[in-house]
Amino acid sequence: MLLQPAYAAPYRAMQTVGNEQGVILVQSNDGDLSEEEQRKLRRQQRQQQEQQGGQQQERKKNREQAQDGEQKSDREKAREERRKQREAQQGGGNEEQGKPNRERKQAGQQGDGQNRPAQKEQQSDREKAREERRKQREAQQGGNEEQGKPNRERKPAEQQGDGQNRPAQKEQQSDREKAREERRKQREAQQGGANEEQGKPNRDRNQAEQQGDGQNRPAQKEQQSDREKAREERRKQREAQQGGNEEQGRPNRDRNQAEQQGDRKDAGQNRGAQDRNQADREQSDREKAREERRKKAEADRDRRTSEDNRERPRRERDPERERIARDPSRTTETIDLPVVGGAAVLDSDKDADRRAGSRESREESRRKRQEERRNVNVRVPRSDADAQVDRDGNRRSYERREAIDRERGERRDRRPNYRDPDNVRIGRREDNRVIYNIDNRTFVRHYDSDRLSRRGGDTYYETLRGGRVRETIERPGGVRVVTIRNEYGTVIQRSRFVGDREYVLYYVPEVDYVDDRPFYDPGLDLPPMRLGIPVDEYIIDTSSDYDRDYRAFLDLPPVEPVERVYTLDEVKYSARIRDKVRRIDLDTITFATGSADISMEQASTLRRVADAINDLLDQDPSETFLIEGHTDAVGSDESNLILSDERAESVANVLTDVYDIPPENLSTQGYGERYLKVTTDGPEQLNRRVTIRRVTPLVKPVASAE
């Protein structure tokens, strides 16, 4: 699957549109929308497409159910009619031929109620025909009663009086036996194939009796003529009945040619309708098959994801640690993850354990931190503004400094070479990454300008007073991303401009920032952190907490007060400062050994987290998120640092390219094997993860922003 960047469409600036926030709208070639509004519109379109797809599937399902119900009802009716016909034919097959057709096809006439006038006319014709046949029978019985009865009931006197011609009697006797045998065969054939016999004329009925009864030729001829008339009337009646309900009888093979042609025309029309219905059914079947394949593919993908999650290593739960994790504020001990072998919950505790070295030193370090925590007052802020207070609990106020683009600078022709900090040992250099080692602490540092400029545009640099450098990335549509760094390359401030409107992403007041101490850990000046909320409200694992509300979780304030605004690098390089904000562990993202590539299948697992971030950016476009990369303990420290940094950047690129999150709202940092979730030196999937934190209340004043 190819990824189409969300920023592919060109933009052009338009004039300012007034609103209460003073946002400058931007117009693209496709419409009068700003970059922010276009991002929201694209998200709404994706959601509408998903909703429409679900609604279309629901409507299609309802139509199919209705069609299936209608077809089922028609099939049941036809089946019931055929059953009644078979019962009527089998129960009175012989009687039908010896009686008038007054009871024939009664079930079909009752089931065919669509043409009542025609049925009444047919009923009247049948009654007339029955009356005529009754009169004929009475006349036949009065003239020669014996001719209307079987030969087995002929009068004994007539048989005796007719004994002078024995050869003729024997011949008649033989004829009667033949006729009787033929009638028996006819009855058997009628019972075995009643449907076929009822659809034929009764021209063969009592033929043997007619041949054997030749004593009264004039009467026989008259009776023969009457019978032919009655047969002709019954044939017409049957044809009329068959025309009203074709399913109740077969076409008569003796039907005249005109009727046959009409039947063929009707049959052709029926076949055309059947062909169209068949084509519609085939089209519907293809759509059903396509829908089933899509659902099967989704089910297979969900099943594979579910199986991957089930196969993901799960540590056995530790009951004692679970009890502590439900309310960590009741203890001053180091809180460990509630699984067997779980490491400390807080990254700052992991840092302290690692610095301690040996097992005995770690135990001593933990006892010392436990004593220090006894004097820590646990207070969970109610909002971001409530978190930014000084050590006396007073909310700090910041004066708005001059806009980031107001100071005039000297244009440079290329990116400057920032100074390396003093007393720093330089390790590996790879692409735009470099390994620093300060006081036995190893860091990977990179410049994120390449990632920010992925959406196109021009980049230029200006030198400001005090050795600072201003970097400006101009994108189509009047969008600018402006970053100010000090001489070491540390980010002091970053803003996004849409027209004349500035969204401040990072901002450290000058009074709180010290330029001459790069890589200084401000967490060393703070007491050990004491977690005041349950562990499951501090950490979310996406593989096990899939149904959590990620937006509400990311929008929660820090878990302890924020003493001052910190630089982005201070947050990146200080575990104690990062511990102030909650985290989401993206443990559904797994990487191949030594690789930072993300497949589209795994990228889809980021949708819910990406939607939560986009919702927060819709509310406040200046929100900032830190993406952390982690590895297990296999491999060298420097290699793991670079690999984890590349993996964090890969996640950020997916969030930008696939889910349209602006790159400047994301910052990345790799930590290698430093912050393991499970204490092991071997390969461990739980340690290979990516983490997201919302660091907005740590890197800029929020009270003035509100």
C-alpha positions in Angstrom: 0.0 0.0 0.0 1.4 3.4 -0.9 1.2 6.3 1.5 -0.1 9.5 0.1 1.2 12.5 2.2 -1.6 14.7 3.5 0.3 17.7 2.4 0.3 16.9 -1.3 -2.1 19.6 -2.4 -0.6 23.1 -3.1 -1.7 26.1 -1.1 -2.0 29.8 -1.6 -2.5 32.5 1.0 -5.7 34.5 1.4 -6.7 37.5 3.4 -7.4 37.5 7.2 -10.8 36.3 8.3 -11.7 37.7 11.7 -12.7 35.5 14.5 -12.4 35.5 18.3 -9.1 33.7 18.2 -7.7 35.8 15.4 -6.8 32.7 13.3 -5.6 33.5 9.8 -7.2 31.2 7.3 -5.3 29.7 4.4 -6.8 28.9 1.0 -5.7 26.0 -1.2 -6.3 25.6 -4.9 -9.2 23.4 -4.0 -11.0 25.7 -1.5 -10.9 28.6 0.9 -9.6 26.7 3.9 -6.6 27.2 6.2 -4.1 24.4 6.9 -5.7 23.8 10.3 -9.2 23.7 8.8 -8.1 21.5 5.9 -6.6 19.0 8.4 -9.9 19.0 10.3 -11.8 18.7 7.1 -9.7 15.7 6.0 -10.3 14.0 9.4 -14.1 14.7 9.1 -14.1 13.3 5.6 -12.4 10.1 6.8 -14.9 9.7 9.6 -17.8 10.4 7.3 -16.5 7.8 4.8 -16.2 5.3 7.6 -19.7 6.1 8.9 -21.2 6.1 5.3 -19.5 2.8 4.7 -21.1 1.4 7.8 -24.5 2.8 6.9 -24.3 1.5 3.4 -23.5 -1.9 4.7 -26.4 -1.7 7.1 -28.8 -0.7 4.4 -27.5 -3.3 2.0 -27.9 -5.9 4.7 -31.5 -4.8 5.4 -32.3 -4.9 1.7 -30.9 -8.4 1.4 -32.8 -9.6 4.4 -36.0 -8.1 3.0 -35.4 -9.7 -0.4 -34.5 -13.0 1.2 -37.7 -12.8 3.2 -39.8 -12.0 0.2 -38.2 -14.7 -1.9 -38.7 -17.2 1.0 -42.3 -16.2 1.3 -42.9 -16.7 -2.5 -41.1 -20.1 -2.4 -43.2 -21.2 0.6 -46.4 -20.2 -1.2 -45.4 -22.0 -4.4 -44.3 -25.0 -2.4 -47.6 -25.1 -0.5 -49.6 -24.9 -3.8 -47.6 -27.7 -5.3 -48.1 -29.8 -2.2 -51.9 -29.3 -2.4 -51.9 -30.2 -6.1 -50.0 -33.4 -5.5 -52.4 -34.4 -2.6 -55.4 -33.7 -4.8 -54.0 -35.6 -7.7 -52.8 -38.6 -5.7 -56.0 -38.7 -3.5 -58.5 -38.6 -6.4 -56.6 -39.5 -9.5 -59.0 -42.2 -10.7 -62.0 -40.3 -9.5 -61.0 -37.2 -11.5 -61.3 -39.1 -14.7 -64.6 -40.7 -13.9 -66.2 -37.5 -12.5 -66.8 -34.0 -13.9 -64.0 -31.6 -13.4 -65.8 -29.8 -10.6 -63.1 -30.6 -8.1 -60.2 -30.4 -10.3 -57.5 -27.8 -9.4 -59.5 -26.5 -6.6 -56.4 -25.7 -4.5 -54.9 -23.7 -7.4 -58.1 -21.7 -7.8 -58.2 -20.9 -4.1 -54.5 -19.9 -4.2 -54.9 -17.7 -7.2 -56.9 -14.7 -5.9 -55.4 -12.1 -8.1 -58.1 -12.3 -10.8 -61.5 -12.7 -9.1 -63.7 -11.8 -12.1 -62.0 -14.4 -14.3 -62.5 -17.0 -11.6 -66.2 -16.3 -11.2 -66.7 -16.6 -15.0 -64.8 -19.9 -15.0 -66.9 -21.1 -12.1 -70.1 -20.3 -14.0 -68.8 -22.2 -17.1 -68.0 -25.2 -15.0 -71.4 -25.2 -13.4 -73.0 -25.1 -16.9 -70.8 -27.9 -18.1 -71.6 -30.0 -15.1 -75.3 -29.5 -15.7 -75.0 -30.6 -19.3 -73.0 -33.7 -18.4 -75.6 -34.6 -15.8 -78.4 -34.4 -18.4 -76.4 -36.5 -20.8 -75.8 -39.2 -18.2 -79.6 -39.3 -17.4 -80.4 -39.6 -21.1 -77.8 -42.4 -21.6 -79.1 -44.3 -18.6 -82.7 -44.0 -19.8 -81.9 -45.1 -23.4 -79.5 -47.9 -22.6 -78.7 -48.2 -18.9 -76.3 -51.0 -19.5 -74.0 -49.0 -21.7 -73.4 -46.5 -18.9 -72.3 -49.3 -16.4 -69.3 -51.7 -16.4 -70.0 -55.0 -18.2 -69.6 -56.9 -15.0 -73.1 -55.7 -13.9 -75.0 -56.6 -17.1 -78.4 -58.3 -16.6 -78.3 -62.1 -16.3 -81.4 -62.4 -18.5 -79.7 -60.6 -21.3 -76.6 -62.7 -20.9 -78.7 -65.9 -21.1 -80.7 -64.6 -24.1 -77.6 -63.9 -25.8 -76.2 -67.5 -25.5 -77.0 -68.7 -29.0 -73.8 -67.3 -30.3 -71.1 -68.7 -28.0 -68.2 -67.8 -30.2 -69.4 -64.2 -30.2 -69.8 -64.3 -26.4 -66.3 -65.7 -26.0 -65.0 -62.9 -28.2 -66.9 -60.4 -26.1 -65.7 -62.0 -23.0 -62.1 -61.8 -24.2 -62.7 -58.2 -25.2 -64.1 -57.4 -21.7 -61.1 -59.0 -20.1 -58.8 -57.0 -22.3 -60.7 -53.9 -21.5 -60.6 -54.7 -17.8 -56.9 -55.3 -18.0 -56.4 -52.0 -19.8 -58.4 -50.1 -17.3 -56.4 -51.7 -14.5 -53.2 -50.6 -16.2 -54.6 -47.1 -16.8 -55.5 -46.8 -13.1 -51.9 -47.9 -12.1 -50.5 -45.4 -14.6 -52.8 -42.7 -13.3 -51.8 -43.3 -9.7 -48.1 -43.3 -10.6 -48.3 -40.3 -12.9 -51.5 -38.4 -11.9 -50.1 -35.1 -13.0 -49.4 -36.3 -16.5 -52.7 -38.1 -16.9 -54.7 -35.1 -15.7 -53.1 -32.9 -18.3 -54.2 -35.1 -21.2 -57.6 -35.4 -22.8 -59.7 -38.4 -21.8 -59.8 -39.7 -25.4 -58.7 -43.2 -24.4 -61.2 -43.6 -21.6 -63.5 -46.7 -21.7 -62.2 -47.5 -25.3 -62.4 -51.2 -24.7 -65.9 -50.9 -23.4 -66.9 -49.0 -26.5 -65.4 -51.6 -28.8 -67.0 -54.5 -27.0 -70.5 -53.0 -26.9 -71.5 -53.1 -30.5 -75.1 -54.2 -30.3 -76.6 -50.7 -30.6 -74.6 -48.8 -33.1 -76.9 -45.7 -33.5 -77.1 -45.2 -29.8 -73.3 -45.6 -29.5 -72.7 -43.1 -32.2 -74.9 -40.6 -30.5 -73.2 -41.3 -27.1 -69.8 -41.0 -28.8 -70.8 -37.6 -30.2 -72.0 -36.5 -26.8 -68.8 -37.7 -25.1 -66.7 -35.9 -27.7 -68.6 -32.7 -27.0 -68.2 -33.2 -23.3 -64.5 -33.9 -23.7 -64.1 -30.8 -25.9 -65.8 -28.7 -23.3 -63.7 -30.1 -20.5 -60.6 -29.5 -22.6 -61.5 -25.8 -23.1 -62.2 -25.5 -19.4 -58.8 -26.9 -18.6 -57.1 -24.6 -21.1 -58.9 -21.6 -19.5 -57.9 -22.8 -16.1 -54.3 -23.3 -17.2 -54.3 -19.8 -18.7 -55.3 -18.4 -15.3 -52.7 -20.3 -13.4 -50.1 -21.9 -15.6 -48.3 -23.6 -12.6 -51.4 -25.8 -11.9 -51.2 -27.8 -15.1 -49.1 -28.5 -18.0 -49.7 -27.0 -21.5 -52.0 -29.2 -23.6 -50.0 -30.8 -26.4 -53.1 -30.4 -28.6 -53.4 -26.7 -28.1 -53.7 -24.9 -31.4 -50.7 -23.2 -33.0 -51.8 -19.7 -32.2 -52.0 -20.5 -28.5 -48.7 -22.2 -28.7 -47.1 -19.2 -30.3 -48.6 -17.0 -27.6 -47.2 -19.3 -25.0 -43.8 -19.2 -26.6 -43.9 -15.4 -26.6 -44.9 -15.4 -23.0 -42.2 -18.0 -22.2 -39.7 -15.8 -24.0 -40.7 -12.8 -22.0 -40.6 -14.9 -18.8 -37.1 -16.1 -19.8 -36.1 -12.5 -20.4 -37.4 -11.5 -17.0 -35.7 -14.6 -15.5 -32.4 -13.7 -17.2 -32.6 -10.2 -15.8 -33.4 -11.5 -12.4 -30.6 -14.0 -12.8 -28.2 -11.1 -13.8 -29.4 -9.1 -10.8 -28.9 -12.1 -8.5 -25.4 -12.7 -9.9 -24.6 -9.0 -9.4 -25.9 -9.2 -5.9 -24.0 -12.4 -5.4 -20.8 -10.7 -6.6 -21.4 -7.8 -4.3 -22.0 -10.2 -1.4 -18.9 -12.2 -2.2 -16.9 -8.9 -2.4 -18.3 -7.8 0.9 -17.7 -11.2 2.5 -14.1 -11.1 1.2 -13.6 -7.6 2.7 -15.1 -8.7 6.0 -13.0 -11.8 6.0 -9.9 -9.8 5.3 -10.8 -7.4 8.2 -11.6 -10.4 10.4 -8.3 -12.0 9.5 -6.4 -8.8 10.2 -8.2 -8.4 13.5 -7.6 -12.1 14.3 -3.9 -11.8 13.4 -3.6 -8.6 15.6 -5.5 -10.4 18.4 -3.3 -13.4 18.0 -0.2 -11.2 18.0 -1.4 -9.6 21.2 -2.1 -12.9 22.7 1.2 -14.3 21.7 2.9 -11.2 23.0 4.8 -12.2 26.1 2.8 -11.6 29.2 4.4 -11.6 32.6 2.7 -13.2 35.6 1.0 -10.8 37.8 2.5 -10.2 41.2 -0.3 -9.9 43.9 1.7 -7.9 46.3 2.9 -5.4 43.7 -0.7 -5.2 42.4 -1.9 -4.2 45.9 0.6 -1.4 46.1 0.0 -0.3 42.5 -3.7 0.4 43.3 -2.7 3.1 45.7 1.0 4.0 45.5 0.5 7.1 47.7 0.3 4.9 50.8 3.9 3.9 50.6 7.3 5.6 50.3 8.9 2.6 48.7 10.0 2.4 45.1 6.9 1.4 43.1 7.6 -1.5 40.6 5.4 -2.6 37.8 2.9 -5.2 39.1 4.4 -8.2 37.2 7.0 -10.7 38.1 10.4 -9.2 37.1 8.8 -5.8 36.5 11.2 -2.8 36.7 10.4 0.5 38.5 7.4 2.4 37.3 9.2 5.8 37.3 12.0 6.4 34.9 13.7 8.5 37.6 13.9 5.5 39.9 15.4 3.4 37.1 18.0 6.1 36.6 18.8 6.1 40.3 19.1 2.3 40.4 21.4 2.3 37.4 23.7 5.0 38.9 23.9 3.0 42.1 25.6 0.1 40.3 25.7 -3.1 42.4 22.8 -4.8 44.0 23.8 -3.7 47.5 24.1 -0.1 46.3 20.7 -0.2 44.7 19.1 -1.4 47.9 20.9 1.4 49.8 19.7 3.9 47.1 16.2 2.7 47.5 16.2 3.1 51.3 17.6 6.6 51.0 14.9 7.6 48.5 12.3 6.0 50.8 13.4 8.3 53.6 13.4 11.4 51.4 9.8 10.6 50.2 8.5 10.8 53.8 8.8 14.6 53.5 7.2 14.8 50.1 3.7 16.2 50.0 1.5 14.4 47.4 -0.7 16.8 45.5 -2.2 15.9 42.1 -3.0 19.1 40.1 -6.5 19.6 38.8 -5.4 21.3 35.5 -2.3 22.3 33.6 -2.5 25.8 35.0 -2.9 24.4 38.5 0.3 22.4 37.9 2.4 25.5 37.1 2.9 26.8 40.6 6.1 27.7 42.5 7.4 25.8 45.5 5.2 27.9 47.8 2.1 26.8 45.8 1.6 30.2 44.1 0.7 30.2 40.5 3.4 31.8 38.4 2.7 34.4 35.8 4.8 35.1 32.8 5.1 38.2 30.7 4.7 37.8 27.0 8.1 38.2 25.3 8.5 39.7 21.9 7.2 37.7 19.0 9.7 35.2 17.7 9.9 36.7 14.2 10.2 40.4 15.2 13.9 40.6 15.9 15.9 41.5 12.8 18.6 38.9 12.0 21.5 38.4 9.6 20.8 36.0 6.9 23.0 32.9 6.6 23.6 30.9 3.5 23.5 27.5 5.2 22.8 25.7 8.5 25.3 26.7 11.2 27.6 24.3 13.0 26.5 24.4 16.7 29.1 24.2 19.4 29.7 21.0 21.3 29.3 21.4 25.0 32.4 21.7 27.1 33.7 18.6 29.0 31.7 16.3 26.6 33.1 13.2 25.0 31.9 12.7 21.5 30.9 9.2 20.4 29.5 8.0 17.2 28.2 10.3 14.5 25.6 8.9 12.1 23.7 11.0 9.6 22.2 13.9 11.7 22.8 12.1 15.0 25.6 12.2 17.4 26.4 10.4 20.7 27.4 12.6 23.7 28.8 11.3 27.0 28.6 13.6 30.0 29.4 12.6 33.6 29.0 8.9 32.6 25.6 9.6 31.1 25.2 8.8 27.4 22.8 10.7 25.1 21.8 10.6 21.5 21.2 14.0 20.0 19.7 14.8 16.6 18.4 17.9 14.7 14.8 17.5 13.7 14.8 20.1 10.9 14.9 17.4 8.2 11.7 15.8 9.6 10.0 19.2 9.9 10.8 20.1 6.3 9.2 16.9 4.9 6.1 18.8 3.9 8.1 20.8 1.5 9.0 24.5 1.3 12.2 26.5 1.9 14.4 26.6 4.9 16.7 29.5 5.8 18.7 30.6 8.9 19.4 34.0 10.6 21.9 34.9 13.2 20.4 36.8 16.2 22.1 38.6 19.1 23.6 36.5 21.8 24.8 33.8 19.4 21.3 32.5 18.9 20.1 31.2 15.5 16.6 31.5 14.0 15.6 28.7 11.7 12.5 29.3 9.4 10.7 26.7 7.4 8.3 28.2 4.9 5.6 26.0 3.5 3.1 26.7 0.7 0.0 28.7 1.9 1.8 31.1 4.2 2.6 28.6 6.9 5.9 29.1 8.7 7.6 27.1 11.4 10.1 29.3 13.3 12.6 27.8 15.8 15.2 29.7 17.9 18.2 27.8 19.2 21.2 28.8 21.3 24.8 28.3 20.3 24.7 24.6 21.4 21.6 23.9 19.2 19.2 23.7 22.2 15.7 24.7 21.3 14.6 27.8 23.2 11.4 28.6 21.3 9.3 27.2 18.5 6.2 28.7 16.9 4.0 28.0 13.9 2.6 30.9 12.0 -0.5 30.7 9.9 -0.6 34.1 8.2 -0.1 36.6 11.1 -1.4 34.2 13.8 1.3 32.6 16.0 0.9 29.3 17.8 3.6 29.0 20.5 4.8 25.4 20.8 7.8 25.8 23.1 8.7 28.8 25.1 11.0 29.3 28.0 11.1 32.7 29.7 14.6 34.2 29.8 14.4 34.4 33.6 14.1 30.6 33.9 16.7 29.6 31.3 20.4 29.3 31.8 22.5 29.1 28.6 25.8 28.1 30.1 24.7 24.7 31.5 23.8 22.4 28.6 22.6 18.9 29.5 22.1 19.9 33.1 19.5 17.7 34.7 17.1 20.0 36.7 15.6 16.8 38.3 18.7 16.5 40.5 17.5 19.6 42.4 14.1 17.9 43.2 13.3 15.3 45.8 12.4 11.8 44.7 8.9 11.7 43.1 6.1 10.1 45.1 3.3 8.8 42.8 -0.1 9.8 44.0 -2.4 8.0 41.5 -2.9 4.3 40.7 -0.4 2.8 38.2 -3.1 2.0 35.6 -4.0 5.7 35.6 -0.4 6.7 35.0 0.5 4.2 32.2 -1.6 2.8 29.4 -0.5 -0.3 27.4 -2.2 -0.2 24.0 -2.2 -4.0 23.7 -4.1 -4.6 26.9 -6.0 -1.2 27.3 -7.4 -1.0 23.8 -10.8 0.3 24.9 -9.4 3.2 27.0 -10.3 6.8 26.2 -6.9 7.9 24.9 -8.0 11.5 24.3 -9.2 12.0 27.9 -6.0 10.3 29.2 -3.7 12.6 27.2 -5.7 15.6 28.3 -5.1 14.9 32.0 -2.8 17.3 33.8 0.6 16.4 35.3 0.7 14.1 38.3 2.6 16.6 40.4 3.3 20.4 40.3 5.6 21.9 37.7 8.1 24.2 39.4 9.0 26.1 36.3 8.9 26.0 32.5 11.6 23.7 31.1 13.3 23.6 27.8 12.5 20.8 25.5 16.0 19.4 25.9 15.7 19.5 29.7 12.5 17.4 29.4 14.2 15.0 26.9 17.3 14.4 29.1 15.7 14.4 32.6 13.7 11.4 33.6 12.6 13.1 36.8 11.0 15.9 34.8 9.3 13.5 32.3 7.8 11.5 35.2 5.6 14.5 35.9 3.3 13.6 32.9 1.6 10.3 32.1 2.5 8.0 29.2 1.0 5.6 26.7 3.2 2.6 25.8 2.6 1.7 22.1 3.5 -2.0 22.6 1.5 -2.9 19.6 4.3 -1.5 17.5 7.0 -4.1 17.0 10.1 -3.8 14.9 12.3 -6.4 13.2 15.7 -6.9 14.7 17.9 -3.9 13.9 15.1 -2.2 11.9 13.1 1.0 12.3 10.6 0.3 9.6 6.8 0.1 10.4 4.5 -1.9 8.3 1.1 -0.6 7.3 -0.6 -3.3 9.3 1.1 -2.0 12.4 0.6 1.6 11.4 -3.1 0.9 11.6 -2.8 0.2 15.3 -1.9 3.9 15.8 -5.3 5.1 14.6 -7.0 5.5 18.0 -4.0 7.3 19.5 -3.7 9.5 16.4 -7.4 10.4 16.6 -6.9 11.4 20.2 -3.9 13.6 19.3 -5.9 15.2 16.5 -8.8 15.9 18.8 -6.5 17.7 21.2 -5.0 19.7 18.4 -8.4 20.7 17.2 -9.0 22.2 20.7 -5.5 23.7 21.0 -3.1 23.7 17.9 -0.1 24.4 20.1 -0.1 21.1 22.0 3.3 19.3 22.1 3.9 15.5 22.3 7.1 13.7 23.0 7.6 10.3 21.3 10.2 8.1 23.1 12.0 5.0 21.6 13.2 2.1 23.7 15.1 -1.2 23.1 16.0 -4.2 25.1 19.4 -4.8 26.6 20.8 -6.8 23.7 23.5 -5.0 21.7 25.8 -2.1 22.5 24.5 1.0 24.3 25.4 3.4 21.5 23.8 1.2 18.8 20.6 0.9 20.8 20.5 4.7 21.4 20.6 5.4 17.6 18.2 2.5 16.8 15.7 3.7 19.4 15.9 7.3 18.1 15.3 6.1 14.5 12.2 4.1 15.7 10.8 7.1 17.5 11.2 9.2 14.4 9.5 6.5 12.3 6.4 6.6 14.5 6.4 10.4 14.2 6.6 10.2 10.4 3.7 7.7 10.3 1.6 10.0 12.5 2.3 12.9 10.1 2.1 11.1 6.8 -0.9 8.8 7.5 -2.8 10.6 10.2 -2.0 14.3 9.2 -0.5 15.4 12.5 1.7 18.4 12.0 5.4 17.4 12.5 6.2 20.4 14.6 3.7 19.3 17.3 5.8 16.1 17.7 9.2 15.7 19.2 11.3 12.5 19.3 14.0 11.1 21.5 15.6 7.6 21.7 16.7 6.1 25.1 18.0 2.8 24.0 18.1 0.2 26.8 18.1 2.7 29.6 14.5 2.4 30.8 13.6 -1.3 30.7 10.1 -2.5 31.7 11.4 -5.9 32.6 14.8 -6.3 34.4 16.6 -8.6 32.1 19.8 -8.5 30.0 18.3 -10.8 27.4 15.9 -10.2 24.5 12.5 -9.1 25.8 9.6 -7.9 23.6 8.1 -5.8 26.4 11.3 -3.7 26.5 11.1 -2.9 22.7 8.4 -0.2 22.7 7.5 3.4 21.8 6.0 5.7 24.3 4.0 9.0 23.9 3.6 11.7 26.5 1.9 15.1 26.3 4.5 17.5 27.5 2.7 20.8 26.8 2.5 21.9 30.5 6.3 21.3 30.9 7.6 23.3 28.0 5.5 26.5 27.8 3.4 28.7 30.1 -0.2 27.6 30.0 -1.8 30.1 32.4 -1.2 33.0 30.0 -2.4 30.8 27.1 -5.7 30.1 28.8 
